[in-house]
Amino acid sequence: MKRILALTLSVASMTSVAAFAAGTTKITGFISDAMCGAKHTGPAAACAKKCISMGEKPVFVDDAKKMVWAIDNPEAVKSVYGDHVTITGTVDAAKKSVHITSVKPVA
């Protein structure tokens, strides 16, 4: 029974990663820092800004799956650290990274 559950969860997680792999996409989530990642339960601009100013890299945490994505062009998000945003970009599921082409704050 445990094997079936583990296999089901494994397939489900691979499917969700594959969904992000198809070209340019829009995803809503938070800009966080590499140290805290998805540990924040909501916007944490002060923490993210502090950690990034101390050398941590900005990351994107998607709302739906709480997956943490490295941002390969961090200058694209420097004005929205800690904010809830919708990004448009190209993801690399193998590297768990995203190249952001646009970012818009969520109202």
N, C-alpha and C positions, 0 to 999 in steps of 0.2 A: 504494500500500500504506500509506504514511504517513497519507494522508487517511482511509482506512478506519479505521485504528487511532485517529486523533484523533477521528473521529466516534463511534466505539464508546465511547471513554472519556468523551466529552462527554455522550452519552446516559446512560451508567451513572451519572455524577455527578449529573445532573439527576434521575434516578430516585431516587437515595438522598436527595436533598434533598426531593423530593416525599413520600417516606415519612414524613418528619418533620413535614410540613405538616398532617397530619390530626388536628386536635383535641388533646385531652390525651393525653400519652404518657409512658411510663417509659423512661429512658435511663440507662445506667451509664457513668461516666467520672470525670474529675478536675476539681476546682476549681483553676484556675490563675490567672495574672494576664495582662492584655492584652499586656504586653511579651513574655513568654516563650511564652504560648499553648501550643501542642502540642509545643514543643521539649523539654519534660520527657519522659523515657521512663517515668516512673512517679511515684509520690507525691513531691512536693517541697514539703512544707509550709513549711519554713524559707524557701525562695526566694520562694514565693508570698506568704507573710506579709510578708516584707521589702519586696517590690515593691509590694504593695498598701498597706502603711503609708507608702510613699514617693509614693503618689498614683496608682498604676496601678489600673485597674478589674478586679474579678474576672471571670473568664470560665469557661465550662464546656467541657471537651474530651471528646467522646464516645469511648469505648473502641474501638468498631467502625471508625469512619472517620477518627478523629483530627481531626474537624472542630471548629473553635473557634466557640462560640456566645456572643454578648454576653448578659449577664444583666440584664434590665430592672428587676429588683427585688433589687439586690445585698445588701440587709439579710437576705435569706432564707438566705444562705450564709456569713455572717460568722463563724460558729463552726466552719466546716469548710474553711477555706482550705488548699489543698494535699492534701486528703483524697480518697480513692477513695469515691465515693458513687453512689447511685441517686437520680435526681431524677424527680419527677412534675411535669409542667407543660405549658404550651401554647407551641408554637414558632411563630415567624414566619419561614418559610423565606426570604422576600424580604429581610428585614432581618438574617437570620442571628442572631436573638435568641430568647431563651426567657424566659418568665415562670414562675418556679418556685413551685409550690403546696406541695410537700413535698420534703424532702431526708433521706435515710437513709444513714448510713455503711455501706459494704460490709464484711461480716465476713470 
